[in-house]
Amino acid sequence: MGTSNYSDEFKRDAVQRITVRGYPVREVARRLGVSSHSLYKWLKLFGEPMAKSVDVDHEAENRRLKRELARVTEERDILKKATAYFARESQ
């Protein structure tokens, strides 16, 4: 097995382009002049912690959005009841 000509920083940057920025592996490989096989190896080495932190961020965002949805749904229901009440009063 040969030695790598690329620094860990270069590899992490390549992995970040795929995991964070969302570029396809094939495109990153072509732009950087490395093989797709190498990128997949780098994803295994450096991609896991990044993917987990992204998942945690998504979970936190999902919880926040669910709370906001519940609040907005409650507000909507209150407004519907108020509209029905005032519609009955005006008749």
C-alpha positions as CSV (number, residue, x, y, z in Angstrom):
1,M,0.0,0.0,0.0
2,G,1.4,3.4,-1.0
3,T,1.6,6.5,1.2
4,S,-0.8,9.3,0.8
5,N,0.3,12.5,-0.9
6,Y,-2.5,14.5,0.7
7,S,-2.6,16.1,4.1
8,D,-5.4,15.3,6.6
9,E,-6.6,18.9,6.2
10,F,-7.0,18.4,2.5
11,K,-8.9,15.2,3.1
12,R,-11.2,16.8,5.6
13,D,-11.9,19.7,3.3
14,A,-12.8,17.2,0.5
15,V,-15.1,15.3,2.9
16,Q,-16.7,18.6,4.0
17,R,-17.5,19.5,0.4
18,I,-19.5,16.2,0.2
19,T,-21.1,16.1,3.6
20,V,-21.7,19.8,4.4
21,R,-22.0,21.5,1.1
22,G,-23.7,18.6,-0.6
23,Y,-21.6,18.1,-3.7
24,P,-21.6,14.7,-5.4
25,V,-18.5,12.5,-4.8
26,R,-17.9,12.2,-8.5
27,E,-17.8,16.0,-8.9
28,V,-15.5,16.6,-5.9
29,A,-13.2,13.8,-7.2
30,R,-13.0,15.4,-10.6
31,R,-12.4,18.9,-9.3
32,L,-9.7,17.9,-6.8
33,G,-8.1,15.4,-9.2
34,V,-8.4,12.4,-6.9
35,S,-10.2,9.1,-7.3
36,S,-13.7,8.5,-6.1
37,H,-12.4,5.4,-4.3
38,S,-10.1,7.7,-2.2
39,L,-12.9,10.0,-1.4
40,Y,-15.0,7.1,-0.1
41,K,-12.1,6.0,2.1
42,W,-11.8,9.6,3.4
43,L,-15.5,9.7,4.1
44,K,-15.2,6.6,6.3
45,L,-12.2,8.1,8.1
46,F,-13.4,11.7,8.5
47,G,-17.0,11.8,7.7
48,E,-18.6,10.0,10.6
49,P,-18.2,12.7,13.3
50,M,-19.4,15.4,10.9
51,A,-22.4,13.3,9.9
52,K,-23.3,12.8,13.6
53,S,-23.1,16.5,14.4
54,V,-25.3,17.2,11.4
55,D,-27.8,14.6,12.6
56,V,-27.8,16.2,16.1
57,D,-28.4,19.6,14.5
58,H,-31.3,18.2,12.5
59,E,-32.8,16.6,15.6
60,A,-32.7,19.9,17.5
61,E,-34.2,21.8,14.6
62,N,-37.0,19.2,14.3
63,R,-37.8,19.6,18.0
64,R,-37.9,23.4,17.7
65,L,-40.1,23.2,14.6
66,K,-42.5,20.8,16.3
67,R,-42.8,23.1,19.3
68,E,-43.4,26.1,16.9
69,L,-46.0,24.1,14.9
70,A,-47.9,23.2,18.1
71,R,-47.9,26.8,19.2
72,V,-49.1,28.1,15.8
73,T,-51.8,25.3,15.6
74,E,-53.1,26.4,19.0
75,E,-53.2,30.0,17.9
76,R,-55.0,29.1,14.7
77,D,-57.6,27.1,16.7
78,I,-58.2,30.0,19.1
79,L,-58.7,32.4,16.2
80,K,-61.1,30.0,14.5
81,K,-63.2,29.8,17.8
82,A,-63.1,33.6,18.2
83,T,-64.2,34.1,14.6
84,A,-67.1,31.6,15.0
85,Y,-68.1,33.3,18.3
86,F,-68.1,36.8,16.8
87,A,-70.0,35.6,13.7
88,R,-72.7,34.2,16.0
89,E,-72.9,37.5,18.0
90,S,-73.3,39.7,15.0
91,Q,-76.3,37.8,13.7
